[in-house]
Amino acid sequence: MLRMYVAQQCFGLSDEVIEDAIYDSQAIRGFVGIDLNRESAPDATTLLKFRVLSRC
C-alpha cells in the first residue's frame, strides 16, 4: 500500500486512476509489487482507508 501511495503522489494521480494504472502499466505494477496472476490490485477505497489510517 505504501508503494501504491508513493506512485500516486509521484504521478499526481487520484485513487481511481492509480488503481487503473496498476492494471495498465507493467512498470507501476512492478514497482508496487502486484502480480495480477496471483492477486488483484487494491481498490480506490482501500487506498483511501490506508491514507486516513496513516495520518493518525
C-alpha positions, 0 to 999 in steps of 0.5 A: 500500500505504501508503494501504491501511495508513493506512485500516486503522489509521484504521478499526481494521480487520484485513487481511481486512476492509480488503481487503473494504472496498476492494471495498465502499466507493467512498470507501476505494477512492478514497482508496487509489487502486484502480480495480477496472476496471483492477486488483484490490485487494491481498490480506490477505497482501500487506498483511501482507508490506508491514507486516513489510517496513516495520518493518525 
